[in-house]
Amino acid sequence: MRAAFLQGHMPLPSALPVAALAAIADSSLDGWAWFNAQDRLGWANPRFHLWMGDPNPGIPRIQLIGQLGSVNSELAHLGPGHQMVLVIASRLLECSVINAGDGLAWMLRDISAELRLLAQLAEEASLLAHGVDAFFIIDRNGMIRYANAVAEAERGAPLGGLVGRNLANLERLCTGSYQDPKPQDQAALTLRLGQIASSGSPLRYPALHARLDGTEIPVDCALRPHRLRNESVLLLNARDDSPRLMHLQALIKAKGEAETANRAKSAFLAITSHELRTPLTGIIGFCELLQLEVGTAPLAIREASLGYLKLIAESSSSLLVIINDIMDLAKIESRTLEIRPGIVDPLHQLKICETLWQERSHAKGLKLVLRPPSGTHQMISTDAQRLRQILENLISNAVKFTTSGRVEISCTHLADAVEFTVADTGPGIPAENQESIFKAFWQSADHHTRAQGGTGLGLYFCASVAGLLGGKVWLAHSSAAGSVFKLYLPRASTPRPSARLLKSDQWIRTADGGLKPLR
């Protein structure tokens, strides 16, 4: 009886004679102590002294409990036949109270390791049942014994809906990239599971798991053997690999876009180099000719010299336009483009553009027409220089690509905005190119002809600057009869954060992002 009790095969009795208690305590690995009728410590075995800090014989039980700290104060009210867990010097001791003779006995059992193990088992059970991965328990024939909530949700099954199904009907094996999926044969699955259970080694593999709606999800599976009671089973963790694959696809797409952008920039550099070299060559060549003419010829050839000077001026202007495009692009991308808001007359800006482009239009045999504005005339608050740059870019494109007919410019006053229109009678823009014309470094000439020249930055600049001014530019219509571009600007433009706002002579930006007159 004594041996069976010490080994834990018998329950703890509610009362023991003092002599029997002493015999048990002498050979026990637990801590034992007896308190006499005066509720003082009568004796204790070595293990009790070790765990309780070697208390003095005869110490009152209440005083000893007080030395254990307030966390163990409930021990004073613990009666015979009851138990509680004490926390003493990082140990967890289960204290049982027993009637012994005319006094009480304490039995202390160290359950620290046992509780740690139970906690670990509870933690693992919680992770498996409520973790982010699907978890299954299957037998050696592939029959599902248990599936956690994640497994059921991912496969569209109701509570308990996967239990009793066979893994062969749920899973298709495939390559590491989830290609070439193949159904599993029941006999082959049973053989494979038996080999894993016999070897004791885990197996990791990719697979496609079927959902009840007929779709499949890619999963990264980890299968390992386990002993459940007296039966050999297998534990299957199946992590949904869809997020990783989506991330990988996004990376591949980003890589492709980066490579496309890199090729476009390379093409842009090549185009720009050519565009810069051509006018520079003209400038240098005609300067040399002019020097020769002026240095050796009489005044009679002055007219020819003036012709050379005109070519120099035109080449220089072309070069300046290209350089300005490049500088503006750099400012837009570095978010340092300066915006100077002020009071602007839309019609006046159109008249300036008409004056600047009338002669060049006439030289191409085109008619540049400024139509009267529509709506109630009103001033707007915006950057006059940037507005004119947008309009000139649109007019420049219209004149450049129109071989005959006319270019019309106009504006319409709306309730809280102004809408500018630039229309031409050119060949139009192919439908497949209309979504790309506002991209940087893109030119329709890349696919057809580069006879018209340019860097392909004009419309990108227009769209970017219009956005910085709080408006937008778009292609309103395009056909074989011509194209119509529109620019929308609010009456009071609020520059976007990507522009650097500077004080003008008339207007400044307020703390709430609006504009007000500068006094």
Secondary structure, 3 states (H helix, E strand, C coil): CHHHHHCCCCCCCCEECHHHHHHHHHCCCCEEEEECCCCEEEEECHHHHHHHCCCCCCCEHHHHHHHCCHHHHHHHHCCCCCEEEEEECCEEEEEEEEEECCEEEEEEEECHHHHHHHHHHHHHHHHHHHCCCEEEEECCCCEEEEECHHHHHHCCCCCCCCCCCEHHHHEEECCCCCCCCEECCHHHHHHHHHHHHHHCCCEEEEEEEECCCCCEEEEEEEEEEEEECCEEEEEEEEEECHHHHHHHHHHHHHHHHHHHHHHHHHHHHHHHHHHHHHHHHHHHHHHHHHHHHHHHCCHHHHHHHHHHHHHHHHHHHHHHHHHHHHHHHHHHHCCCCEECCEEECHHHHHHHHHHHHHHHHHHCCEEEEECCCECCCCCEEECHHHHHHHHHHHHHHHHHHCCCEEEEEEEEECCCEEEEEEEECCCCCCHHHCCCCCCCCCCHHHCCCCCCCCCCCHHHHHHHHHHHCCCEEEEEEEECCEEEEEEEEECECCCCCCCEECCCCCEEECCCCCEEECC
